[in-house]
Amino acid sequence: MLITLINSTSYVSMTGDIIKSVLAFTDLFACLVITSLILFKGYYSKLKTTEKLVIAFSIASLFVWFTLRSATFANILLQPGYIFAFIPTYLNVYRNPSAERALPWFIWAFSFILSTIVVAMRWGVWQDFVNPLIAFLLHFGVGSLVLWRYWLKKG
């Protein structure tokens, strides 16, 4: 949740364009709902290494943003943390492909393609493309891994 909060706020700050940032805020809202449900149900666990890395990148990004006054540099620095956040999902799908369904991941991937198109239509700078493209690859990758592991298991 922390990384999506920083990602969405730094992205809108760096682009100065709320339209480009709609999907980042949608992602934040979905993450807030899911995190709230997890906390409400009382599911707690010790932080894993990848989660610690995500928090470290989030804190480093905030530090850069506030000391260098650069939302762009902060958002770019945040992207490896965004990638680390997906590692548990990839590992879980690799071990148990039925743990996830491919369709929701492909729908999210498609939404990031639409976001990338919006960014292109409202052209600013190349950095505006970094997060939507990384998010597309990560979401598309999960959906693809689900299908690939399912086909391997079935075949």
C-alpha positions as CSV (number, residue, x, y, z in Angstrom):
1,M,0.0,0.0,0.0
2,L,2.9,2.4,0.8
3,I,4.5,2.0,-2.6
4,T,1.2,2.6,-4.4
5,L,0.6,5.7,-2.3
6,I,4.0,7.1,-3.1
7,N,3.8,6.0,-6.7
8,S,0.4,7.7,-7.4
9,T,1.3,10.9,-5.6
10,S,4.8,11.2,-7.1
11,Y,3.4,10.4,-10.6
12,V,0.8,13.1,-10.5
13,S,3.4,15.5,-9.1
14,M,6.0,14.6,-11.7
15,T,3.5,14.7,-14.7
16,G,1.4,17.6,-13.4
17,D,-1.5,15.8,-15.2
18,I,-4.3,14.2,-13.3
19,I,-5.6,12.5,-16.5
20,K,-2.4,10.6,-16.9
21,S,-2.5,9.7,-13.2
22,V,-6.0,8.2,-13.1
23,L,-4.8,4.6,-13.3
24,A,-2.2,5.2,-10.6
25,F,-4.9,6.5,-8.3
26,T,-7.2,3.6,-9.3
27,D,-4.3,1.2,-8.3
28,L,-4.0,3.1,-5.0
29,F,-7.7,2.7,-4.3
30,A,-7.7,-1.0,-5.0
31,C,-4.6,-1.5,-2.9
32,L,-6.2,0.5,0.0
33,V,-9.4,-1.7,-0.2
34,I,-7.4,-4.9,-0.3
35,T,-5.1,-3.9,2.6
36,S,-8.1,-2.8,4.7
37,L,-9.8,-6.1,4.2
38,I,-6.6,-8.0,5.1
39,L,-6.2,-5.9,8.3
40,F,-9.9,-6.2,9.1
41,K,-9.8,-9.9,8.9
42,G,-6.8,-9.9,11.2
43,Y,-4.2,-11.4,8.9
44,Y,-0.8,-10.4,10.0
45,S,2.6,-11.9,9.3
46,K,6.3,-11.1,9.7
47,L,7.7,-9.0,6.9
48,K,9.4,-10.9,4.2
49,T,12.6,-9.8,2.5
50,T,10.9,-8.6,-0.6
51,E,8.5,-6.5,1.6
52,K,11.4,-5.0,3.4
53,L,13.0,-4.1,0.1
54,V,9.7,-2.5,-1.1
55,I,9.6,-0.4,2.2
56,A,13.3,0.5,1.7
57,F,12.7,1.8,-1.8
58,S,9.6,3.6,-0.7
59,I,11.5,5.4,2.1
60,A,14.4,6.2,-0.2
61,S,12.0,7.6,-2.7
62,L,10.4,9.8,-0.2
63,F,13.8,11.0,1.1
64,V,14.9,11.9,-2.5
65,W,11.6,13.6,-3.2
66,F,11.8,15.8,-0.2
67,T,15.5,16.5,-0.2
68,L,16.0,17.0,-4.0
69,R,12.5,18.2,-4.6
70,S,12.3,15.9,-7.6
71,A,9.1,13.9,-7.9
72,T,10.5,12.5,-11.2
73,F,13.6,11.1,-9.6
74,A,11.6,9.8,-6.7
75,N,9.2,8.0,-9.0
76,I,11.9,6.5,-11.1
77,L,13.7,5.3,-7.9
78,L,10.5,3.8,-6.7
79,Q,10.1,1.4,-9.7
80,P,12.5,-1.3,-8.5
81,G,10.5,-1.5,-5.3
82,Y,7.3,-1.9,-7.5
83,I,9.1,-4.8,-9.2
84,F,10.1,-6.4,-5.9
85,A,6.5,-6.1,-4.8
86,F,5.5,-8.6,-7.5
87,I,8.1,-11.3,-6.6
88,P,5.8,-13.1,-4.0
89,T,3.0,-13.2,-6.6
90,Y,5.3,-14.6,-9.3
91,L,6.7,-17.2,-6.9
92,N,3.2,-18.2,-5.7
93,V,1.9,-18.6,-9.2
94,Y,5.0,-20.6,-10.2
95,R,4.4,-23.0,-7.3
96,N,0.6,-23.1,-7.6
97,P,-0.8,-21.7,-10.9
98,S,-4.4,-22.2,-9.7
99,A,-3.7,-19.6,-6.9
100,E,-4.4,-16.8,-9.4
101,R,-6.7,-16.5,-12.5
102,A,-5.1,-15.1,-15.6
103,L,-8.0,-12.9,-16.8
104,P,-7.9,-10.3,-14.0
105,W,-4.1,-9.9,-14.6
106,F,-4.7,-9.4,-18.3
107,I,-7.4,-6.9,-17.7
108,W,-5.1,-4.9,-15.4
109,A,-2.3,-5.2,-18.1
110,F,-4.8,-3.9,-20.7
111,S,-5.6,-1.0,-18.5
112,F,-1.9,-0.1,-18.3
113,I,-1.7,-0.2,-22.1
114,L,-4.6,2.3,-22.2
115,S,-2.8,4.4,-19.6
116,T,0.3,4.3,-21.8
117,I,-1.8,5.4,-24.8
118,V,-3.2,8.3,-22.7
119,V,0.4,9.3,-21.7
120,A,1.4,9.2,-25.4
121,M,-1.6,11.4,-26.4
122,R,-0.8,13.9,-23.6
123,W,3.0,13.8,-24.4
124,G,5.2,15.3,-21.7
125,V,8.6,13.6,-21.1
126,W,9.9,10.0,-21.5
127,Q,9.8,9.5,-17.7
128,D,6.0,9.6,-17.9
129,F,6.1,6.2,-19.6
130,V,8.3,4.3,-17.1
131,N,5.6,3.3,-14.5
132,P,2.8,2.4,-16.9
133,L,5.1,0.3,-19.0
134,I,6.6,-1.5,-15.9
135,A,3.2,-2.0,-14.5
136,F,2.0,-3.4,-17.9
137,L,4.9,-5.9,-18.0
138,L,4.4,-7.0,-14.4
139,H,0.7,-7.6,-14.7
140,F,0.9,-9.2,-18.2
141,G,3.7,-11.4,-16.8
142,V,1.6,-12.7,-14.0
143,G,-1.3,-13.6,-16.4
144,S,1.1,-15.2,-18.8
145,L,2.8,-17.2,-16.0
146,V,-0.6,-18.5,-14.8
147,L,-1.4,-19.7,-18.3
148,W,2.0,-21.1,-19.0
149,R,2.1,-23.1,-15.7
150,Y,-1.5,-24.3,-16.2
151,W,-0.6,-25.6,-19.7
152,L,2.5,-27.2,-18.4
153,K,0.6,-28.9,-15.6
154,K,-2.2,-30.0,-18.0
155,G,0.1,-31.1,-20.8
